[in-house]
Amino acid sequence: MTLFIIGIINLIRRIRDGFEHYTETDDNIHDSILDESERKQKPYSRLLAAVVLGGGFMLCLGIGLLIGWQITFPAVTMPSMFADTLRPEFIFYPPIVTLFVDLMHTLASRFDR
């Protein structure tokens, strides 16, 4: 449970960092047009990024569901491995794996410098 909670917090932090880095905030007002330091233009609005992120998530869930409906060979050959109901590991493992992948990426980027 602890790794799951840490994984969820890490996912939220990474998504927030991505939104801050790649999207334009509506409340960021430039004070003067004569100021030499121009504001960096970010390519996407927050609404567009949220729609694309949510749409991609729904698309991936739909593709996974479609693949699950079409490919039943492993469930037929080894029924003890697969259950008719949703198991808890399908919910808890993805954030934990994402946390480990993010930690490996952070270590690799630090050693690369």
C-alpha angles and dihedrals in degrees: 000000000000093000090047092053092046089048092052091048090049092050092050091048093049093048091048091049090050091051092050093047101043107027135071118239118221095219095056103106122183109225103208136021089208094057111113096217103082120204113250111248113230115208102227139049118231092243092054092048092050092048092049091047093048092043092050090050092051091046091052091049090050093049091048091050091048092049090047091053094047101043110057099144097104092047091051096046097042107025094165091067094054128056131200091231129060112270121218094240090068087064101035103042103059096063090045092051090046089052092052092047090050091049091050090049091050092050093046092050091050092050090046092061 
